[in-house]
């Protein structure tokens, strides 16, 4: 799976390509929203105002809105147990 993180005007966009299932990204977002993951600090989570998954298996996009940095999200992705 390839992960590319881009800074946007609204926040950060992550593009997952290759061996990625959309349901895994949806599950990752659900875990984040409910606080059942440990991939990012509470400070970073508090900055995120919206999370939206789009695309299909093999080409999934995750848009995160809020005052977050590309580096914060890259660090969280590196710690995620669902996608590593």
GROMACS elastic network, one bead per residue, 0.5 to 0.9 nm:
[ bonds ]
;  ai    aj funct       b0    kb
    1    16     6  0.66887   500
    1    17     6  0.57956   500
    1    20     6  0.59494   500
    1    58     6  0.84653   500
    1    83     6  0.82915   500
    1    84     6  0.87959   500
    2    15     6  0.78685   500
    2    16     6  0.55901   500
    2    17     6  0.51771   500
    2    18     6  0.61430   500
    2    19     6  0.79719   500
    2    20     6  0.84350   500
    3    14     6  0.67139   500
    3    15     6  0.57193   500
    3    17     6  0.67290   500
    3    74     6  0.89406   500
    3    77     6  0.85899   500
    4    13     6  0.82263   500
    4    14     6  0.55945   500
    4    15     6  0.51248   500
    4    16     6  0.66358   500
    4    17     6  0.85309   500
    4    74     6  0.87929   500
    5    12     6  0.69251   500
    5    13     6  0.58398   500
    5    15     6  0.64931   500
    5    16     6  0.89342   500
    5    70     6  0.64786   500
    5    71     6  0.87729   500
    5    73     6  0.77577   500
    5    74     6  0.69163   500
    6    11     6  0.87032   500
    6    12     6  0.56620   500
    6    13     6  0.51999   500
    6    14     6  0.63277   500
    6    15     6  0.82522   500
    6    70     6  0.65211   500
    7    10     6  0.82129   500
    7    11     6  0.60762   500
    7    13     6  0.64205   500
    7    14     6  0.89106   500
    7    68     6  0.87522   500
    7    69     6  0.71587   500
    7    70     6  0.57499   500
    8    11     6  0.50828   500
    8    12     6  0.52773   500
    8    13     6  0.66488   500
    8    65     6  0.87484   500
    9    12     6  0.79679   500
    9    65     6  0.87935   500
   10    13     6  0.89566   500
   10    63     6  0.87348   500
   10    64     6  0.76857   500
   10    65     6  0.51899   500
   10    66     6  0.62689   500
   10    67     6  0.78115   500
   11    48     6  0.82622   500
   11    63     6  0.76215   500
   11    64     6  0.56681   500
   11    66     6  0.50195   500
   11    67     6  0.60362   500
   11    68     6  0.59008   500
   11    69     6  0.73808   500
   11    70     6  0.83207   500
   12    62     6  0.83715   500
   12    63     6  0.61103   500
   12    64     6  0.51826   500
   12    65     6  0.65238   500
   12    66     6  0.79716   500
   12    67     6  0.88701   500
   12    68     6  0.70272   500
   12    69     6  0.71264   500
   12    70     6  0.62728   500
   12    73     6  0.77706   500
   13    61     6  0.70389   500
   13    62     6  0.57016   500
   13    64     6  0.60702   500
   13    65     6  0.85047   500
   13    70     6  0.86538   500
   14    60     6  0.83050   500
   14    61     6  0.56958   500
   14    62     6  0.50508   500
   14    63     6  0.64175   500
   14    64     6  0.81168   500
   14    73     6  0.87396   500
   15    59     6  0.72219   500
   15    60     6  0.60094   500
   15    62     6  0.65159   500
   15    63     6  0.87795   500
   16    19     6  0.84975   500
   16    20     6  0.66022   500
   16    25     6  0.88467   500
   16    58     6  0.73454   500
   16    59     6  0.58030   500
   16    60     6  0.51038   500
   16    61     6  0.61605   500
   16    62     6  0.80745   500
   17    20     6  0.62229   500
   17    57     6  0.82916   500
   17    58     6  0.51185   500
   17    60     6  0.64725   500
   17    61     6  0.86608   500
   18    57     6  0.83853   500
   18    59     6  0.68318   500
   19    57     6  0.78417   500
   19    58     6  0.56829   500
   19    59     6  0.86919   500
   20    23     6  0.87514   500
   20    24     6  0.74916   500
   20    25     6  0.80827   500
   20    56     6  0.88462   500
   20    57     6  0.58278   500
   20    58     6  0.50252   500
   20    59     6  0.71480   500
   20    60     6  0.73228   500
   20    83     6  0.81775   500
   21    24     6  0.54766   500
   21    25     6  0.69582   500
   21    56     6  0.74364   500
   21    58     6  0.63343   500
   21    59     6  0.83054   500
   21    60     6  0.76739   500
   22    25     6  0.52704   500
   22    26     6  0.62602   500
   22    27     6  0.86401   500
   22    53     6  0.79903   500
   22    54     6  0.80064   500
   22    55     6  0.74015   500
   22    56     6  0.57661   500
   22    57     6  0.50386   500
   22    58     6  0.77104   500
   22    59     6  0.80115   500
   22    60     6  0.59942   500
   22    61     6  0.87660   500
   23    27     6  0.60600   500
   23    28     6  0.85544   500
   23    57     6  0.81314   500
   24    27     6  0.50199   500
   24    28     6  0.61518   500
   24    29     6  0.86942   500
   24    82     6  0.68142   500
   24    83     6  0.74081   500
   25    29     6  0.62561   500
   25    30     6  0.86074   500
   25    53     6  0.73017   500
   25    60     6  0.77525   500
   25    61     6  0.87408   500
   25    62     6  0.78471   500
   25    82     6  0.80629   500
   25    83     6  0.78749   500
   26    29     6  0.51480   500
   26    30     6  0.61962   500
   26    31     6  0.86506   500
   26    52     6  0.87060   500
   26    53     6  0.65353   500
   26    62     6  0.89532   500
   27    31     6  0.61013   500
   27    32     6  0.85291   500
   27    82     6  0.81876   500
   28    31     6  0.51476   500
   28    32     6  0.62144   500
   28    33     6  0.86566   500
   28    37     6  0.80171   500
   28    80     6  0.80616   500
   28    81     6  0.89003   500
   28    82     6  0.65530   500
   28    83     6  0.82236   500
   29    32     6  0.50199   500
   29    33     6  0.60691   500
   29    34     6  0.86105   500
   29    51     6  0.70845   500
   29    52     6  0.82701   500
   29    53     6  0.81264   500
   29    62     6  0.87720   500
   30    33     6  0.50613   500
   30    34     6  0.61463   500
   30    35     6  0.84361   500
   30    36     6  0.84138   500
   31    34     6  0.52886   500
   31    35     6  0.59452   500
   31    37     6  0.54473   500
   32    35     6  0.51489   500
   32    36     6  0.62730   500
   32    37     6  0.55911   500
   32    38     6  0.80591   500
   32    39     6  0.80634   500
   32    40     6  0.84309   500
   32    45     6  0.77440   500
   33    36     6  0.78866   500
   33    37     6  0.87327   500
   33    45     6  0.82666   500
   33    51     6  0.85482   500
   34    37     6  0.80436   500
   35    38     6  0.76839   500
   35    42     6  0.86965   500
   35    45     6  0.87831   500
   37    40     6  0.78514   500
   37    80     6  0.79058   500
   37    81     6  0.85966   500
   38    41     6  0.72181   500
   38    42     6  0.89444   500
   38    76     6  0.84454   500
   38    79     6  0.78229   500
   38    80     6  0.76595   500
   38    81     6  0.89997   500
   39    75     6  0.79633   500
   39    77     6  0.69118   500
   39    78     6  0.78949   500
   39    79     6  0.50734   500
   39    80     6  0.52294   500
   39    81     6  0.80020   500
   40    43     6  0.81173   500
   40    44     6  0.62639   500
   40    45     6  0.66502   500
   40    72     6  0.77989   500
   40    73     6  0.78646   500
   40    75     6  0.76817   500
   40    77     6  0.84488   500
   40    79     6  0.79094   500
   40    80     6  0.86801   500
   41    44     6  0.52688   500
   41    45     6  0.62927   500
   41    46     6  0.86306   500
   41    76     6  0.84183   500
   42    46     6  0.59985   500
   42    47     6  0.87216   500
   43    46     6  0.52448   500
   43    47     6  0.67032   500
   44    47     6  0.52757   500
   44    48     6  0.69694   500
   44    67     6  0.88444   500
   44    68     6  0.69850   500
   44    72     6  0.72891   500
   44    73     6  0.85735   500
   45    48     6  0.54829   500
   45    49     6  0.86194   500
   46    49     6  0.76193   500
   46    66     6  0.88814   500
   47    65     6  0.83513   500
   47    66     6  0.54747   500
   47    67     6  0.56697   500
   47    68     6  0.62971   500
   48    51     6  0.74590   500
   48    64     6  0.65333   500
   48    65     6  0.56378   500
   48    67     6  0.69249   500
   48    68     6  0.70018   500
   49    64     6  0.75487   500
   49    65     6  0.54133   500
   49    66     6  0.52030   500
   49    67     6  0.85045   500
   50    63     6  0.78842   500
   50    64     6  0.57973   500
   50    65     6  0.50155   500
   50    66     6  0.71716   500
   51    62     6  0.69592   500
   51    63     6  0.56780   500
   51    65     6  0.64567   500
   52    61     6  0.81079   500
   52    62     6  0.56367   500
   52    63     6  0.51456   500
   52    64     6  0.66770   500
   52    65     6  0.86590   500
   53    60     6  0.71272   500
   53    61     6  0.57203   500
   53    63     6  0.65222   500
   54    59     6  0.87324   500
   54    60     6  0.58928   500
   54    61     6  0.51712   500
   54    62     6  0.64718   500
   54    63     6  0.82834   500
   55    58     6  0.84516   500
   55    59     6  0.58483   500
   55    61     6  0.58813   500
   55    62     6  0.87613   500
   56    59     6  0.54185   500
   56    60     6  0.54546   500
   56    61     6  0.84707   500
   57    60     6  0.63491   500
   64    68     6  0.83568   500
   65    68     6  0.77630   500
   68    71     6  0.84741   500
   68    72     6  0.68113   500
   68    73     6  0.75895   500
   69    72     6  0.52726   500
   69    73     6  0.66159   500
   69    74     6  0.87398   500
   70    73     6  0.53439   500
   70    74     6  0.61545   500
   70    75     6  0.86964   500
   71    74     6  0.50311   500
   71    75     6  0.61382   500
   71    76     6  0.86003   500
   72    75     6  0.52820   500
   72    76     6  0.63247   500
   72    77     6  0.87820   500
   73    77     6  0.61155   500
   73    78     6  0.85846   500
   74    77     6  0.51277   500
   74    78     6  0.62772   500
   74    79     6  0.88803   500
   75    78     6  0.51524   500
   75    79     6  0.65853   500
   75    80     6  0.89678   500
   76    79     6  0.52112   500
   76    80     6  0.63108   500
   77    80     6  0.51522   500
   77    81     6  0.86911   500
   77    83     6  0.77598   500
   77    84     6  0.82747   500
   78    81     6  0.84950   500
   78    83     6  0.86012   500
   78    84     6  0.73194   500
   79    83     6  0.89089   500
   79    84     6  0.78076   500
   80    83     6  0.59728   500
   80    84     6  0.63256   500
   81    84     6  0.55520   500
